[in-house]
Amino acid sequence: MGLLIKWIVNAVAVVITAYLLPGVRLSGFFAALVTALVLGLVNVFIRPLLLLLTLPLNILTLGLLTFVINALLILLTSALVPGFEVRGFWWALLFSLVLSIINYALNVVVF
């Protein structure tokens, strides 16, 4: 049951973030649910591999490469999910940052 609630909270965070940013388009709540699911799967399976492969460069950039990786994963999610569109790299980077803040705030309120 907890996993379902976290999924819905993440979908609500995606909706709020898409509403705040004009460079991100979301077609509806179902698209937000699918986006939250795909983004979660991408973060579980692909993100650790990318972070491991880019570890020396990430250390060299003092962790700033992590922001780039997050933006690229947002763009990948945008390419995979119909109804979720991010207009470019900078919007994906901003979406990633705002989504993290909103997701944290919602998790503090709900849990």
HUQUI-V400635 format. One record per run of one state. SS is the DSSP state (2 for helix, 1 for strand, 0 for the rest). FROM is the first residue (numbers start at 1). TO is the last residue. If there is no record, write none. Layout:
BEGIN
SS/FROM/TO
SS/FROM/TO
END
This chain:
BEGIN
0/1/1
2/2/20
0/21/23
1/24/26
0/27/28
2/29/45
0/46/46
2/47/53
0/54/54
2/55/60
0/61/64
2/65/80
0/81/83
1/84/86
0/87/88
2/89/110
0/111/111
END
